[in-house]
Amino acid sequence: MSGKRYTDEFKIEAVRQVTDRGYSVSEVAERLGVTAHSLYAWLKKFSPNQAKDQELDEAQRNMHRHLARLDECPGPHTRRHPGRDQSSSELRLPAFRWITPVMSAGRSGGA
Protein backbone atom coordinates (compact mmCIF):
# COMPACT_ATOMS: atom_id res chain seq x y z
CA MET A 1 0.00 0.00 0.00
CA SER A 2 1.16 3.50 -0.69
CA GLY A 3 1.63 6.10 2.04
CA LYS A 4 0.20 9.58 2.33
CA ARG A 5 0.26 11.91 -0.65
CA TYR A 6 1.24 15.52 -0.16
CA THR A 7 0.56 18.46 -2.44
CA ASP A 8 3.44 20.28 -4.13
CA GLU A 9 2.56 23.37 -2.09
CA PHE A 10 3.01 21.40 1.13
CA LYS A 11 6.34 20.03 -0.07
CA ILE A 12 7.58 23.46 -1.17
CA GLU A 13 6.67 24.98 2.18
CA ALA A 14 8.52 22.16 3.96
CA VAL A 15 11.58 22.80 1.79
CA ARG A 16 11.40 26.54 2.56
CA GLN A 17 11.49 25.81 6.28
CA VAL A 18 14.86 24.15 5.75
CA THR A 19 16.36 26.41 3.06
CA ASP A 20 14.98 29.83 4.02
CA ARG A 21 14.31 29.60 7.72
CA GLY A 22 17.29 27.45 8.67
CA TYR A 23 15.51 24.60 10.47
CA SER A 24 17.13 21.17 10.37
CA VAL A 25 15.69 18.44 8.17
CA SER A 26 15.00 16.18 11.14
CA GLU A 27 13.24 18.98 13.04
CA VAL A 28 10.96 19.89 10.11
CA ALA A 29 10.26 16.25 9.29
CA GLU A 30 9.27 15.47 12.87
CA ARG A 31 7.08 18.59 13.17
CA LEU A 32 5.25 17.84 9.88
CA GLY A 33 4.95 14.11 10.48
CA VAL A 34 6.93 13.05 7.41
CA THR A 35 10.09 11.02 7.10
CA ALA A 36 13.47 12.71 6.77
CA HIS A 37 13.97 10.62 3.62
CA SER A 38 10.89 12.21 2.03
CA LEU A 39 12.01 15.68 3.01
CA TYR A 40 15.46 15.11 1.50
CA ALA A 41 13.79 13.98 -1.73
CA TRP A 42 11.65 17.14 -1.72
CA LEU A 43 14.75 19.25 -1.11
CA LYS A 44 16.37 17.68 -4.13
CA LYS A 45 13.31 18.31 -6.28
CA PHE A 46 12.14 21.73 -5.04
CA SER A 47 15.20 23.54 -3.68
CA PRO A 48 15.89 26.98 -5.22
CA ASN A 49 19.32 25.86 -6.43
CA GLN A 50 17.86 22.93 -8.37
CA ALA A 51 16.82 25.06 -11.38
CA LYS A 52 20.25 26.72 -11.50
CA ASP A 53 21.97 23.33 -11.33
CA GLN A 54 19.87 22.02 -14.22
CA GLU A 55 20.76 25.07 -16.33
CA LEU A 56 24.46 24.61 -15.54
CA ASP A 57 24.30 20.91 -16.37
CA GLU A 58 22.72 21.67 -19.73
CA ALA A 59 25.31 24.37 -20.49
CA GLN A 60 28.11 21.97 -19.55
CA ARG A 61 26.70 19.24 -21.82
CA ASN A 62 26.49 21.74 -24.68
CA MET A 63 30.09 22.82 -24.10
CA HIS A 64 31.32 19.21 -24.14
CA ARG A 65 29.43 18.51 -27.38
CA HIS A 66 30.92 21.63 -28.95
CA LEU A 67 34.47 20.75 -27.85
CA ALA A 68 34.05 17.21 -29.17
CA ARG A 69 33.08 18.62 -32.57
CA LEU A 70 36.10 20.93 -32.52
CA ASP A 71 38.42 18.01 -31.79
CA GLU A 72 37.07 16.18 -34.85
CA CYS A 73 37.79 19.08 -37.22
CA PRO A 74 41.32 19.84 -38.35
CA GLY A 75 42.44 23.42 -38.30
CA PRO A 76 43.74 26.18 -36.06
CA HIS A 77 40.64 26.13 -33.85
CA THR A 78 41.27 22.65 -32.48
CA ARG A 79 42.21 22.19 -28.86
CA ARG A 80 45.26 20.18 -29.85
CA HIS A 81 48.40 22.06 -28.91
CA PRO A 82 51.26 22.04 -31.42
CA GLY A 83 53.77 21.29 -28.67
CA ARG A 84 51.74 18.41 -27.32
CA ASP A 85 52.47 14.88 -28.36
CA GLN A 86 49.11 13.61 -29.65
CA SER A 87 49.78 10.06 -28.45
CA SER A 88 50.27 11.18 -24.86
CA SER A 89 48.93 13.86 -22.62
CA GLU A 90 52.33 15.30 -21.76
CA LEU A 91 53.46 18.63 -23.06
CA ARG A 92 56.81 18.55 -24.85
CA LEU A 93 58.96 21.44 -23.76
CA PRO A 94 61.56 22.90 -26.09
CA ALA A 95 65.15 21.99 -25.36
CA PHE A 96 66.82 24.58 -23.28
CA ARG A 97 70.41 25.21 -22.33
CA TRP A 98 71.59 26.71 -19.11
CA ILE A 99 73.52 29.90 -19.66
CA THR A 100 76.28 30.41 -17.22
CA PRO A 101 77.66 33.87 -16.78
CA VAL A 102 81.19 34.25 -17.98
CA MET A 103 83.36 35.68 -15.30
CA SER A 104 85.94 37.97 -16.69
CA ALA A 105 89.38 37.65 -15.35
CA GLY A 106 89.52 40.25 -12.65
CA ARG A 107 91.64 43.31 -13.01
CA SER A 108 95.02 42.79 -11.83
CA GLY A 109 95.63 45.16 -9.08
CA GLY A 110 98.80 46.32 -10.75
CA ALA A 111 100.69 49.01 -9.06
Sequence and secondary structure as in RCSB ss.txt:
>XXXX:A:sequence
MSGKRYTDEFKIEAVRQVTDRGYSVSEVAERLGVTAHSLYAWLKKFSPNQAKDQELDEAQRNMHRHLARLDECPG
PHTRRHPGRDQSSSELRLPAFRWITPVMSAGRSGGA
>XXXX:A:secstr
       HHHHHHHHHHHHTT   HHHHHHHHT  HHHHHHHHHHH HHHHHHHHHHHHHHHHHHHHHHHHHS S
TTSS  TTB TTSS B                    
